[in-house]
């Protein structure tokens, strides 16, 4: 651990309480928060992405939130570059970096030291985009399954960007993304992370929180925010986020408000399920169950002290 930068990673499904726990730990341990959320980076969707409000931040500095335009193409490599710089800066000032979010790919790639090439082959990508339009994503995912079943297994058919990226990587390097990730895993990451996961023992309680959060988002102006994105045809990237696209059929006049709200709640519950599946594979995560814990913050502080050898 010597010479490595200490980082606390707070992970878990959406609506589990990561933001509040991150702020609480930052207050107790003199820390600052670095967001690990692939949609909170965009400045056009603070409500849909559940970006923490100024009140929720409670004076704790938060980094990598709301800085990118919705049209911006933002890769895992981009995230690693920016998050690494923020973490080093926080640590250099004697503060503790807390990585808080639910985008498992960002968190794992950063903390495990996985390197992503910066190469950009627009011709290759355009050809793959054309094939996807012509043959459909089912065909593209099947092609990926033939060459890289591991990556294909963890990607959803609707995750067009990452499916095509995985195919592009193979065509550029002659190696699968799985193989490259193994090869480029650094001999030792520059971080000494402690992982804390927060979720609910009773899955139904998490789903109730998700449903309630959607209702609160609507009260906070989600329809207006999504309508703005719909009207200006905002970026292919940010529109993929859960929270906007589910409402578009209502604006189209092809579904009622009740129907799209239910669709949004359902999509968010499914997303939470996928997040849990991702994080469950990481045996380093120390799980806290918010519905059975006497005090989530106290439990998190105890985990950190224990991992640091403080009993």
C-alpha positions in Angstrom: 0.0 0.0 0.0 3.0 2.3 0.5 3.2 5.1 -1.9 -0.3 4.5 -3.2 -3.1 7.0 -3.0 -5.9 6.1 -0.5 -9.4 6.2 -2.1 -12.8 5.3 -0.6 -15.1 4.0 -3.3 -18.8 4.2 -2.4 -20.8 2.1 -4.8 -24.2 0.5 -5.2 -27.5 0.7 -7.2 -29.3 3.9 -7.9 -31.4 5.4 -5.1 -29.5 3.4 -2.4 -28.1 6.4 -0.6 -24.6 6.7 -2.0 -24.7 10.5 -2.2 -25.6 11.0 1.5 -23.1 8.4 2.6 -20.4 10.0 0.5 -21.1 13.4 2.0 -21.2 12.0 5.5 -17.9 10.2 5.2 -16.3 13.3 3.6 -17.4 15.4 6.6 -16.0 12.9 9.1 -12.8 12.2 7.2 -12.0 15.5 5.7 -12.7 14.4 2.1 -13.9 15.5 -1.2 -16.2 13.7 -3.6 -15.3 12.6 -7.2 -18.4 11.5 -9.1 -18.3 8.1 -10.8 -21.6 8.5 -12.7 -21.6 8.4 -16.5 -24.6 10.7 -16.8 -24.0 13.2 -14.0 -21.1 14.5 -16.2 -23.7 16.2 -18.5 -24.9 19.7 -17.7 -28.3 19.3 -19.3 -29.8 16.6 -17.0 -29.3 17.4 -13.3 -32.7 16.0 -12.4 -32.7 12.8 -14.5 -29.2 11.9 -13.4 -30.0 12.6 -9.8 -27.0 14.9 -9.5 -26.6 16.1 -5.9 -28.0 19.6 -5.2 -26.0 22.3 -3.5 -28.1 21.5 -0.3 -27.2 17.8 -0.6 -23.5 18.5 -1.0 -23.6 20.3 2.4 -20.5 22.3 1.6 -18.4 19.3 0.5 -16.6 19.9 -2.8 -17.9 17.6 -5.6 -15.9 17.0 -8.8 -16.9 15.8 -12.3 -20.5 16.8 -12.2 -22.3 18.8 -14.8 -19.3 19.9 -16.8 -19.9 18.3 -20.3 -22.3 19.4 -23.0 -24.9 16.8 -24.0 -23.4 16.3 -27.4 -20.0 15.5 -26.0 -18.7 12.0 -26.7 -17.2 10.9 -23.4 -15.2 7.7 -23.1 -14.0 5.6 -20.2 -10.5 6.8 -21.2 -11.7 10.4 -20.8 -13.1 9.6 -17.4 -10.0 7.9 -16.2 -7.8 10.9 -17.3 -10.0 13.5 -15.5 -10.8 11.4 -12.4 -7.1 10.6 -11.9 -6.2 14.3 -12.1 -8.9 15.2 -9.5 -8.0 12.4 -7.1 -4.3 13.4 -7.2 -5.1 17.0 -6.6 -7.4 16.2 -3.7 -4.8 13.9 -2.2 -2.0 16.5 -2.7 -4.0 18.9 -0.6 -4.1 16.5 2.3 -7.8 15.6 1.7 -9.3 12.1 1.2 -10.7 11.4 -2.2 -14.1 9.6 -2.2 -15.2 8.1 -5.5 -19.0 8.0 -5.4 -21.3 6.6 -8.1 -23.0 3.7 -9.7 -21.1 3.4 -13.1 -19.2 0.2 -12.4 -17.1 0.4 -15.6 -15.7 3.8 -14.6 -14.9 2.7 -11.0 -13.3 -0.6 -11.9 -11.3 0.7 -14.9 -9.9 3.6 -12.8 -9.1 1.7 -9.6 -7.8 -1.5 -11.3 -5.5 0.5 -13.5 -7.0 -0.6 -16.8 -5.6 1.4 -19.8 -7.8 2.3 -22.7 -6.2 3.3 -26.0 -6.8 6.8 -27.3 -6.9 5.7 -30.9 -9.8 7.0 -32.9 -10.7 5.4 -36.2 -13.7 7.4 -37.5 -13.9 5.4 -40.8 -14.1 2.1 -38.9 -16.7 3.5 -36.6 -18.8 4.9 -39.4 -18.8 1.5 -41.1 -19.9 -0.2 -37.9 -22.7 2.4 -37.4 -23.8 1.7 -41.0 -23.9 -2.0 -40.3 -25.9 -1.5 -37.1 -28.5 0.7 -38.9 -28.8 -1.9 -41.8 -28.6 -5.2 -39.9 -29.8 -4.2 -36.4 -28.2 -4.4 -33.0 -29.2 -8.1 -32.5 -26.9 -9.0 -35.3 -24.1 -6.8 -34.0 -24.3 -8.3 -30.5 -24.2 -11.8 -32.0 -21.1 -10.8 -34.0 -19.5 -9.6 -30.8 -20.6 -12.8 -29.0 -18.6 -14.9 -31.6 -15.3 -13.0 -30.9 -15.6 -11.8 -27.3 -18.4 -13.7 -25.4 -17.2 -12.2 -22.1 -17.8 -8.6 -23.2 -21.0 -9.6 -25.1 -22.4 -11.2 -22.0 -22.2 -8.0 -19.9 -23.5 -5.6 -22.5 -27.2 -5.0 -23.2 -28.5 -5.1 -26.7 -29.6 -1.4 -26.4 -26.1 -0.3 -25.4 -25.2 0.4 -29.0 -22.2 2.6 -28.2 -20.4 0.0 -26.1 -21.3 -3.0 -28.4 -19.9 -1.1 -31.4 -16.9 0.1 -29.4 -16.0 -3.6 -28.5 -16.2 -4.6 -32.2 -14.1 -1.6 -33.2 -11.4 -2.5 -30.6 -11.2 -6.0 -32.1 -11.0 -4.7 -35.7 -8.3 -2.1 -34.7 -6.1 -4.4 -32.6 -6.9 -7.9 -33.6 -7.6 -8.6 -30.0 -10.8 -8.6 -28.0 -11.5 -6.0 -25.3 -11.3 -8.7 -22.7 -7.8 -9.7 -23.9 -6.7 -6.1 -24.0 -8.0 -5.4 -20.5 -6.0 -8.3 -19.2 -2.9 -7.2 -21.0 -3.1 -3.6 -20.0 -3.9 -4.3 -16.3 -1.1 -2.5 -14.6 1.3 -4.5 -12.5 0.0 -2.5 -9.6 -2.7 0.2 -9.5 -1.6 3.6 -8.1 -4.5 3.6 -5.7 -5.2 1.8 -2.4 -9.0 1.6 -2.5 -11.5 0.7 0.2 -14.8 -0.3 -1.4 -18.0 0.3 0.5 -21.3 -0.8 -1.1 -24.7 0.3 0.0 -27.9 -1.4 -0.9 -31.0 -3.0 0.7 -31.4 -6.6 2.0 -35.1 -6.4 1.0 -35.0 -5.6 -2.8 -38.6 -4.4 -2.6 -37.5 -1.6 -0.3 -34.9 -0.4 -2.9 -37.6 -0.5 -5.6 -39.9 1.5 -3.4 -37.2 4.1 -3.0 -36.7 4.1 -6.8 -40.4 4.7 -7.4 -40.5 7.5 -4.8 -37.4 9.1 -6.3 -39.0 9.2 -9.8 -42.1 10.9 -8.2 -39.8 13.5 -6.6 -37.9 14.0 -9.9 -41.3 14.8 -11.6 -42.1 17.2 -8.8 -38.7 18.9 -9.3 -39.3 19.5 -13.0 -38.2 16.3 -14.8 -40.8 16.8 -17.5 -39.6 20.2 -18.3 -35.9 19.1 -18.4 -36.8 16.1 -20.7 -39.0 18.2 -22.9 -36.1 20.6 -23.5 -33.9 17.7 -24.6 -36.7 16.4 -26.8 -37.3 19.7 -28.4 -33.7 20.5 -29.4 -32.9 16.8 -30.2 -30.2 16.9 -27.6 -27.1 14.7 -28.0 -27.1 11.1 -28.9 -25.0 10.5 -25.8 -27.0 12.1 -23.0 -30.4 11.0 -24.5 -29.4 7.4 -23.7 -29.7 8.2 -20.1 -32.6 6.7 -18.1 -35.0 9.6 -17.3 -35.4 11.4 -20.6 -36.0 8.9 -23.3 -38.8 7.1 -21.4 -40.8 10.3 -21.4 -40.5 10.9 -25.2 -43.6 8.8 -26.2 -45.6 11.2 -24.0 -44.3 14.2 -26.0 -44.9 12.3 -29.2 -48.5 11.7 -28.2 -48.1 7.9 -28.4 -48.4 7.3 -24.7 -50.2 8.8 -21.6 -48.2 10.5 -18.8 -49.1 7.6 -16.5 -47.7 5.1 -19.0 -44.4 6.8 -19.4 -44.0 7.3 -15.7 -44.5 3.6 -15.1 -42.1 2.9 -17.9 -39.5 5.1 -16.3 -39.9 3.5 -12.9 -39.6 0.0 -14.5 -36.5 1.0 -16.5 -34.8 2.4 -13.4 -35.6 -0.7 -11.4 -34.0 -2.8 -14.1 -31.0 -0.6 -14.2 -30.6 -1.0 -10.4 -30.7 -4.8 -10.9 -27.9 -4.6 -13.6 -25.8 -2.4 -11.3 -26.1 -4.9 -8.4 -25.2 -7.8 -10.8 -22.0 -5.8 -11.8 -21.0 -4.9 -8.3 -21.7 -8.4 -6.8 -18.7 -9.7 -8.8 -16.3 -7.5 -6.8 -15.4 -9.5 -3.7 -13.5 -6.5 -2.3 -16.8 -4.6 -1.6 -17.8 -4.3 2.0 -21.6 -4.2 1.9 -23.8 -2.2 4.1 -27.6 -2.9 4.1 -29.4 0.3 4.8 -32.6 -1.4 5.9 -30.8 -3.5 8.6 -27.9 -1.2 9.6 -28.3 0.6 12.9 -26.3 3.6 11.5 -25.0 3.5 7.9 -22.4 6.2 8.4 -21.1 4.7 11.7 -20.8 1.3 9.9 -18.9 2.9 7.0 -16.5 4.7 9.3 -15.9 1.4 11.2 -15.1 -0.4 7.9 -12.6 2.3 6.9 -10.9 2.2 10.3 -10.7 -1.6 10.3 -9.2 -1.7 6.8 -6.7 0.9 7.8 -5.7 -1.2 10.7 -7.3 1.0 13.3 -9.5 -1.8 14.8 
